[in-house]
């Protein structure tokens, strides 16, 4: 990708960013996007301007390649800067430019134009990793519950052991008393 050429004007820049071929399916593009965005997310790379820039490129690439209409324009070399600023993130379905525009109001992750991009990281994480985070929270809660049950079970076993020991001592005393009573 040439340094002076904007990504939307290059023929392969977006494909290279997501590390997919120009013949990749929408599912492959989406998978590559999730993988790349997870790796380069600024929350995972705090203070890294390089990761932030890469994350911005990844989002821009997915905005175009994840939208069938924009991807078609991009592949034909007809994509313009105004196409990029008029759309939000693709939904994964066959969106048109106008339907993508409607979605962008409620689902927009990249806001602004050019170099002044602002990301809604909370929304991004909720949309892409919300289910995984919920599963992890549920798993942690189950592990904690199992740990408590195990501790309670250990306490019960200790109490049972003490009870058995007490019964054995009592039986021993009763036996000793009976034996001493028979002798005397």
N, C-alpha and C positions, 0 to 999 in steps of 0.2 A: 504494500500500500504506500503510495507516494505521500510524503510528509505534507506537501502543500495542497494536496487534493482532499477536499472534505470527504468523509466516509460515505455519505449518501451519493457521491458522484463516482466512487470507485466501483469496479465491476465485482470484486470479490472481498472487499474489506469486511463487510458484515459476516460473511461466511467464515472468514479467517478468525474473526473475533470469537465467534461461537464454536470454532473448530469443527465445522460441518461442511460437507460438500454442497455445491449448488443444486445437487439432485436430492438433497435430504428431504425427508417427509416432515410434515408439521409436527408430528410426535417427536421425531429426532431433534428438531430445532428446540422444542419445548424442553426436552430432557437436557440438552446441552446448555440451554439458558439456566435452568435450575442449578445444574452442576457448577457452571461458571459463576453465577451470581452468589452462590453459597461460599465459594472459595474466596472471591474478591470483595465480599460485603464489607463496607467500612466498619461495622461493629465488630467484625472478626479481625480487622486489620487497623486498629485504632492508631491514628497519627500518620498513616501511610498515604501520602498524596498519590503515589503510583497506583495503589489499590483502589482509591476513590476514582481516579481517572479511568481505570480499567472497568470498574463497576459501571460508570457512566456510559462507556462504550458498549458494554454488554447489554445494558438496558436499551440503548438506542438501536443496537442490532436486533434485539428481540422485538422492539416496537415495529420495526420494518418487516423482518422475516417471519414473525409470528402472525402477521396480518396478510392474508392472501392477496388482497388488492394492492397493498403497498409493495409486497414482495414482487408481484408481477411488474409493477412500475420500475422497481429497482433493477430487476433482471434485464429490463429493456433499456435501462439508462435514462428513464424519464422521471425519476424521483426528484422532487425539489425540496428545498428547505421548508417551504410552506406546507408540504405534505407531512413533514415531521412534526411541525408545531401544531398541526390541526388534529393530531391523533393522540390517544392514550395508549396504554398497553393492550395488546390483543387479548381476546377472551379465549382463544383456542378454537373457536368456531369460525366458519367462513365469514368474517366480518368485511363489510365494505368500509370505505373511508368515512361515509356519513354515519354509519352505525358505530364505528370506532370513536368518532367524535362525541357521540352521545354517551358512550361508556366512559370516556375520559373524564367527565365531570365527577363521577363517583368513584372511579377506580384508578385514577391517575397516580403513578408513582414518580414519574419524571415531570417536573413542572418548570416552566420557563423556556428560554431559547438560548442557543449558543452556549456560551461559557457560564451563564448564571443559573445553572440547574440546581434545584432544591429537591431532595428526596424525602419522602415520607417513609422512614425506615420502619416505624411501627406497623404501618399498613402493609408494607412489603413483607415483613416477617409473618404477620397474621395471615396474609393471603397464601404464602408459599410454605411456611413451616408451622402453621397453626395446629394442624392435625398431629404432626410429629411432636410438637411441644406438649400438646394435651396428653398424648399417649405416654410421654415421659413423666408428666406430672402424675398421671394415674398409676403408672408403674411404681414411682417413688412412694405414693400413698399406700399401694398394696404391700410393698416391701416393708414399710414402716408398720403397717398393721400386722404382718406376719411376724416381724421382730417382736412386737408387743405380745402377741399370742405365745410366741416361743418363750419369752421371759416369764409370762404368767404360768406357762406349762412347767418351766423349770422351778418356779416357786412352789407350785402344787406338788411337784415331785419331791422337793426338799421337805415340805410339810408331811407328805406321805411317809418319807423316810424317817422323820422324827417320830411320827405316830407309831410306826412299826417298831422302832427302837424302844419307845416308851412301853409298848405292849410286851415286848420281849423282856424288858427289865422287870415289869410287873409280874409276868409269869415266873421269872426266875426268883423273885422275892416270895411269891406264893409257894413255889416249890420248896424253897429253902425253909420257909416257915413250917410247911407240912412235914418236911424231913426232920427238922429240929423238934417239932411237936411230938412226932412218933417216938423219938429217942427219949424224950423226957417226960 
